[in-house]
Amino acid sequence: MRSRSQRLWSLGAVAGIAIGLSMLIVGDRFGRHGLRLLGALITAGGLLCAVVRFAGKD
């Protein structure tokens, strides 16, 4: 994988995990189950970005 592509995957991973976890916390605090589900899906997407980024490393 090229350097620019690796940076974009890393950025997606960090952003997805950070945004997803913050949504999980807010959803848990206010009892919004839909928000918690959305946060979990976004976090999973961020983790998938991290896996793709490190799997492409040769």
C-alpha positions as CSV (number, residue, x, y, z in Angstrom):
1,M,0.0,0.0,0.0
2,R,1.3,3.5,-0.8
3,S,2.0,6.0,1.9
4,R,-1.0,8.3,1.1
5,S,-3.3,5.4,1.2
6,Q,-2.0,4.2,4.5
7,R,-2.5,7.7,6.0
8,L,-6.1,7.8,4.8
9,W,-6.8,4.3,6.3
10,S,-5.2,5.4,9.5
11,L,-7.2,8.6,9.6
12,G,-10.4,6.7,9.0
13,A,-9.5,4.3,11.8
14,V,-8.8,7.0,14.4
15,A,-11.8,9.1,13.4
16,G,-14.1,6.1,13.3
17,I,-13.0,4.8,16.7
18,A,-13.1,8.2,18.4
19,I,-16.4,9.2,17.0
20,G,-18.0,5.8,17.6
21,L,-16.8,5.6,21.2
22,S,-18.0,9.1,22.0
23,M,-21.5,8.2,20.5
24,L,-21.5,5.0,22.6
25,I,-20.8,7.0,25.8
26,V,-23.4,9.7,25.0
27,G,-26.0,7.1,24.1
28,D,-25.3,5.2,27.3
29,R,-25.5,8.3,29.4
30,F,-28.9,9.4,28.0
31,G,-30.3,5.9,27.5
32,R,-30.6,6.2,23.8
33,H,-30.3,2.7,22.4
34,G,-30.3,3.8,18.8
35,L,-27.4,6.1,19.4
36,R,-25.5,3.3,21.1
37,L,-26.1,1.0,18.1
38,L,-24.9,3.7,15.7
39,G,-21.8,4.3,17.8
40,A,-21.1,0.6,17.8
41,L,-21.4,0.4,14.0
42,I,-19.1,3.4,13.5
43,T,-16.5,2.0,16.0
44,A,-16.6,-1.3,14.1
45,G,-16.0,0.6,10.8
46,G,-13.0,2.3,12.4
47,L,-11.6,-1.0,13.6
48,L,-12.1,-2.4,10.1
49,C,-10.1,0.5,8.7
50,A,-7.3,-0.3,11.1
51,V,-7.3,-3.9,10.1
52,V,-7.2,-3.0,6.4
53,R,-4.4,-0.5,7.0
54,F,-2.2,-3.0,8.8
55,A,-3.1,-5.9,6.6
56,G,-1.9,-4.0,3.6
57,K,1.6,-3.4,5.1
58,D,4.2,-5.5,3.4
